[in-house]
């Protein structure tokens, strides 16, 4: 599929969404690991902190592993992928919260740095991971 002037092919947006789905699977597995292993063994603050850092590493690992496949060849493409990943994550989080009947106050609790929660940093990592990956994989 030839690229139109400055346009990014639909194929690459689909690939970016597929990579995000992989990140979501890893995030869910990370959450299961946190609940089953980390929380009982380490307590809430340490478990949430460690789980958040692990998720950041998983996101970066996916971005690095798929940098060429995602064609992260320019800062604008990297930021497009990062914005897509961030947007999909927020839609998923708030959509899931609404389906569960959570109030906005309850949903926004995840955006505080309380009890070891570093979710806002995970969101930053989600946005910048493609840019970091491009610098690592495609110097």
C-alpha positions, 0 to 999 in steps of 0.5 A: 500500500503506497503512502499518501503525502504525509499520510500514515497507512491504515495498515500501520494503525491496525498494527499499532492497535494489534500491538496495544492488544498485546500490551493489554494481555500483558497488563491483565496477566500483570494484574493477575500476578499482582493479585495472586502473588505480589499482594499476599506476599508484599502488601498493597504499596509494594505490590502496586509499585512493583506491578506498575514498574513491571507494566512499564517494562512490558510496554517498553519491551513490546514497543522495542520488539515491534518497532520495525513492524510498527514502522516507527521511523519518525517522531510524529509516527512514534507520537501517533502510536503513543497517542493511539495506545494512550487513547485506547487505554483510557477508553478501555479503563473508563469504559470498563469502569462504567460497565462495572458501575463505578462512579467517576470519583472511584475511577479517578482514584487510579490517577492518584499516587496513593498506596504505591499506585503509579498508574499515571506513570504507566500512562506516560510510559504508554505514550512515550514507549514508541519514541523510546523504542525508535531511538533504541531500535532504529538509531 
